Amino acid sequence: VQTCALPILPTNLYGPGDNFDLKTSHVLPALIRRFHEAAASNAKEVVLWGTGTPRREFLHVADAAEAACFAMENYDGVQHLNVGTGEDLTIAELAQIVARMTRYKGKISFDPTKPDGTPRKVMDVSKMKGLGWVPRIALEDGIISTYEWYVTHGAKSVAG
């Protein structure tokens, strides 16, 4: 029996079909749900955990799938390949983008008594870029498509 071990390590993934449960989801789908619900209820304020200063990198799942296929066809090494954009932003910046996409108009606050997590998570993606692969989906475009999917499919299934 021959096995195929693809040595790719993706950054934080997001996209349509994500987990939007507020107790178990990752930051981006949680923000989408929180701001969607805040916009729908005309909430005056959304309070987020931490200071908003940690930096995170995000990659759309379609880009991750494309990177896996690309790596299978173009890489035969054993060292892992970081798969991501190589660009990060603060949680506060991400919150502003999601608020704008969901048309939330209220105040965004941070609760510094809650944990921030790791200060920065960004990958060195120079090996993948050196092979000729770069992601195609810009963060804002990816958030828009993920939010549209959530409104059409996810909001109904996670409400309540």
N, C-alpha and C positions, 0 to 999 in steps of 0.2 A: 504494500500500500504506500503510495507516494502522497505526501502532503505538500501543500503550498502555504508557506508562511510569508505573508506580505508585510515587510517591516515598515509600516507607516504609523505615524503617531499624529492624529489630528488634534487641533486646538478645540476650543469650545464650539460645538456644533449647534445649529438652530435651523428651523425651517418648517414647512407645512407638515402636519402630523406630529408635531412636538408634544411634549407633556406640559400642559398648562395648569396642572394642579398646584395650588399655592404652597402646599406643604412639601411637595416632592420635586418640583420643577427646578430648573436652573434659572439664572438671573434674567435672561432675555425673554423667555416665554412668560415668566412671572410678571415682568414689567408690562408686557403686552396685555395680559389679563387685568392687572391692577389698573392700568390707565384706561382700558376699554370700559371697565365697570365704573370707574370714577367719572369718565365722560358721560356715560349713559345715565348716571344718577346725579349729574351736575355737582359732584363733590367739590367743596372749596379747597381741599388740601389732600395730597397724597404724601404720607410719611414713609420713607424708605429706610431700611437698616443701614447703619454705619455712617460714614462721613461723605460718601460719594467720591472719594479720591482714589480708591483702588483702580488699577488699569487692567482691562481685559481685551483679549483678541477674540473675534468671532468669525466663523466660517459657515457659509450656507451648506446644507447637506448635499445639494446637487453638485457643488464644487468638490466636496469631499469624495463623492462617488466618482466623479470624473478624475480626481487625483489618484484614486485607487486603480482605476483602469489604466491611466497613464503610467503609473509606476509598474504595473504588471507587464506592460509592453516595452518599457524603456529602462528598467533598472533590474540588475541581477546581483546587486551587492547584498551584504548581510547587515550592514549598519542601518539603523532606522532612518527614515526620512520624516522630518517634521512637515506637517501639512497644515498650512494656514495662510494668512495674508501677510504676516510679518508686521502688521500695524495694529496698534491698540488705541483705546480711548478710555476715559474715566467712566465710572458708573454714572456720575452726574451728567456727563455728556450723552451717554446712552439713554438715560431717563428723559432728557430733553428731546431727543430724536423720537423716542416712542410716544411721548406726550403729544408731539406735533402730529405724528402719523395717526394717532387715535382721536385727534381733535380735542384733547383735554386742555381746558383753559385755566384751571385752578393753579394753586401754589404747589410746588414740589419742595418738601422738607426732608431733612435727614436726621436720624436719631443716632447720635454718636455713642450712646450707651449700648448700642447693639454692635455685634462684631462686623468688621470689615472683610475679614479673610486675608488672603495673601495680598501684599501691596501691589504686585505686578505679575501678570502672566502673559508673556508674549514670546513667540517662538522665533528661532533663527531658521528661516525657510530658504536659506541660500542654496542648499543641495537641490531642492525641487526646482527652484528658479534656474539653477545651473543646468538641469536636465531639459529645461524649456517649458516647464509648467508654471502657470500663474492662475489664480482664481479669476473667474469672470464676473461673478455677481457682487456688485457693490453693496456695502452694508445697508444703506438706506433702501435700495431696491429689494434686497432680501427681506428686510423688515416689512416692507409694504406687502410683498407676496405672502409672508407668514401671517401678517395681520389679516389679510383678505381671507386666507384659509381659515384662520381662527373664527372670524365673523361668520363665515359660511358653514363651517363644520364643528369647530371646537367649542365655541361659546355655548352652543346648545347642549353639548355633551358634558360640560364641566360646570354649568350653572347650578347653583343650589348649595 
